[in-house]
Amino acid sequence: MYYVELLLVGLVWGCTYAMMALGLTLVYGLLRILHVAQATVFTLGAYVGLLVANHAGSLAAAFVAAALAAGALGPVIYRLVYQPILDKPPFVALVASIGVLIAMEDGFRLIFGPYGLSFAKNTWFTTAYSFAGMTLNLVQIWMVVAALVLLSVFAVFASRTRAGVAWRATVSDPPMAEGFGVSVTGVRYLAFFIASVLAGIAGVLVGLLNNLVEPGMGAVISYKGLAIIVLGGLGNVPGTLVASLVLGVVESYGTVFLDKVMDRDAIAFLFLIIVLMIRPQGLLGKAG
């Protein structure tokens, strides 16, 4: 049963990674940009969620506020940072994205202080529920529910709505999509909004799981998100979801069996190296 609990915890982390990495895949699929600045959106969501949760005492309100704040920031980053340099080589956008990440991390330190903040309501972490011999606290349950709901909503959006069809068409062939009346610019704004909403909610979830929100919390998970989209095959949405879940499970078991050798983050990148040595195109990517 202990190993089943490890599997469940790994899947919980994997769902959280998926929300972060899915946004990176959306952006990369449209613009071929590695959106490192997504880490700042993630951190903003965590801070807004924490402030609202501590003030209102409601996790639901915290998630809504984090989603709105993060969702507003994403399109702003696209308009001010990426749109003016779309005709430049890809490394220019990457450098600009890293610059946004560094600047906003320093901004968070100035506004919220250099030290981490915690959620005030301890009952969220101490209230536990048991089922099938396993025990989860309220935070872990929220993580599972939020991840499943959001990923399901995205699946419906991508496959059943006109906006989702427009997004997929723009990823496949932008000139053709524009020829059929699709607003490529509008699709890009929408993609950044969705990616940022997912990142903001993921920020609240990770902040809750660790009971800690700090200025640099988005950096490591953003780099993991980049590793995940490489693992899944760049721009491959199903591959991103599979890679996220696999990475979460590998980390969960790895922290038990390899805890004296390396930490969780090192395990993630070791797994990335091993997979890419065997399958350079990623788990679901196409060779060549």
N, C-alpha and C positions, 0 to 999 in steps of 0.2 A: 504493500500500500504506500510505503514511503516513496518508492520510485514512481508511482502513479501521481503522487502529489508533486514530485519534481517535474513530471511531464506537464501537469496542469499549470504550474508556475511558469514553466518555459513557454507555454502557449499564451499565457497572459502577457508576458514580456514581448513575445512575438507579435501579438496583435497591436501592442503599443508601437513597436518598431514599424509595423506595417503602415500605421497612420502617418508616421514621419516620412518613411521611404516612398509611400505612394505619391505624396506631394512632390517629391524630388523627381519621380518618374514622369508625372504629368508635365512638369516644367521641361525636363530633358526631352521628352517626346515631341514637344511643340517647338522648342527653341534650340535644342542641343546645347543647353547651358547647365553646368553643374552648379546648382543653386545653393551654395554654401551658406548664404545669408538666411536660409530657412531656419538656422539655429537661433537667430535673434527673434524670429516669429514664435518659435517654440518657447523661448524664455519669456517673452512678453505675455504669452498665454498663461504661463505658470504664475507669473507675478499678479496678473489681473485676477486669475482664479483664486489665488491665495488671499488677496485683499478682500474680494467679495465674500469668500467663504468665511473669513474671520469676522467680517462686519455683519453679514446677514445670517450666518450660521446654516447656510444651505449649499449643498454640493451642486444641486441642479442649477441654481442661480450662478454659481461659480463657473460651471461649464458653459452656460449661455454667454456670460460676460466675456470669458476667455475666447470663445469662438468669434464673437463680434469684433473684439479688439484685434485679434490676430487676422481675421478675415479682412479688416480694413487696411492693415499694414501691408499685406501681400501685394495688392494692386498698386499701392503707392511705390513700393520698391521697384516693381516692374516699370511704372511710368517714369520715375526719376532716375533710375540706375540703368536698367537694361534697354529700354526702348531707344534711347539716343545712340546706343552703340551696337545695335543689331547687325549693322553692316561691317562691323569689325571682326577680326579673327576671334575664335572662341576663348582664347586665353585672356583676352581683354575683359570679357564679362566675368571670367573666373576671378581675376585680380580685383575687379570692382566689387564682386560679391564678398570676397575676403575682407576688403576694406570696410564694407558695411557691417560685417560681423564684428570686427575689432572695434569700430566706432560705437556701435550700439552696446557692446559689452561694457565699454568704459562708461557709456551713458547710464546703464543700469547701476553701475557701481556708484556713480555720483548721486543718483536719485534714491536708491534703496540701501546704499551702504555696501561695503565690501564683504560683509558677512552674510551667511544664509539666514533665511526666515523660515519659521515653522508654522504649521496649521495649529490653531488654538484649541480645536475641539478634539480632545483625546479619544472620545467614545468612538470616533470613526475608525480608529486603529485597534481599539480593544474589544469592540463588539464583534463577536465571531459566530459563524453559523456552521453546523456540521451536517454533512450528507455523505452517504456511502463510505463512511469511515474517514472522510477528509474534512479538514477545517479551513475555512476562508474567512478573513475579516471583511468588514464592510467596504474598505478601500479596494481590496482585490475583486470583490463582486462588482463594484462600480467599474473597475477597469475592464472586466469581461463584458459587461452589458454595453458600456459605451463603445468599445471596439467593435463588437458584433453589430450593433445598430448602425454605426457610421459606415462600416465597410459594406453592409447590406444595402444601405441607402445609396452609396456610391455605385454599387453594382447595378442597381435599378436605374440610376441616372445615366450610366454609360450605355446601357443596352436598351432602355425603353423610352427615353426622352429625346426630343428634337435637339436640345443642347448637347446631349451626350453623343448623338449621332454626328453632329457638327464637329464636336471635339475629335472624334475618331477619324472623321474624314480629313480634318485639318492635319492631324498627325501623319496620315497616310500620304496625302498629296495636297499640300497647301494651295498651289495654283488652281488645281482642279476644283477644290472646295470653294475657293473664291469665285471661280467661274460659275458655280451653281448658286451664287448668292450668299454664301456663308461669310459673315464678318470675321475675318481672321483675327483682327485686333480685339473684337469682343470675346472671341473664344479664348484668347490669351489672358485677358482680364479675368474671365470666369475661372480659368485654370489656376491662376495665382490665388484667387479668392478661395477656391475649394482646397487647394494645397495648404493655404495658410490656416484655414479653419481646422483641418485635420491636425496640423502641427500645434496649434494653440491648445486644442483639447488633449493631445498627447503630452504637452508640457504640464498641464494640470495633473494628469494621471501619474506621470513620473514624479512630480513634486509630492503628490500624495503618497506614492509608494515609498519614497525615501523620507517623507515628512521634512523636506528641505527644498527650498527654492533659493538659488544663488545666481549671481550674474553670469558665470561661465558654464552653467549647467547644460546649455544647448550644444556646446562644441563637440563633446565626445559622441553624443547620440546622433548629431548631424553627420559626423564622419562615419559612424556605423550605418547611417542611412545611405551614404554614398557607397559604402561597401556592399550593402544589400542590393542596390540597383545594379551594381556590377555583377554580383552573384546571380541575380535573376535574369541577366541579359539586358543591357542598356535599353530603356524604353519599353520593356516588356512588363505589362501590368500583372498578368498571372504569375510570371516569374518573380516579380517583386514580392507578391503576397506569400508565395511558397518559400522564398529565401528568408523572409522575415520570420515566419513560423519555425523554420528549420534552425535559424540562428538562435532564436529564443530558447529552443529545446537544447541545443548544443551547449549554450552558456549555462543553462540550469544544471545539466548533468556535469558539465566541466567544472563548475564551482565546487562540486562535491569531490570529484575524483582528482582534480588538478589544483585544488586550492593551495597546496603547499609549493606549487611550482609557478603559477601565474594567476593573475586576477581575472575577473569577468571580461574586462575590455581586451586584455591580451588574448584570451581564448577566442574571442570573436574574430580578431584579425589573423590569428593563426589558422582558424577554420577557413577564412577567406583565401589565404595563401594556398592552403592544401587543395581547395576546390578548383582554384584557377590553374594550378599545376596540372590537374587532371582534366578539367573542362575549361579552357580559356574563354569560351563563349558564354560561360555561366550555366546555371542549372537548367534553364529552359531556353537559353539563347540558341540561335542558329549558327552553325559553324560557317566560317568563311564570310 
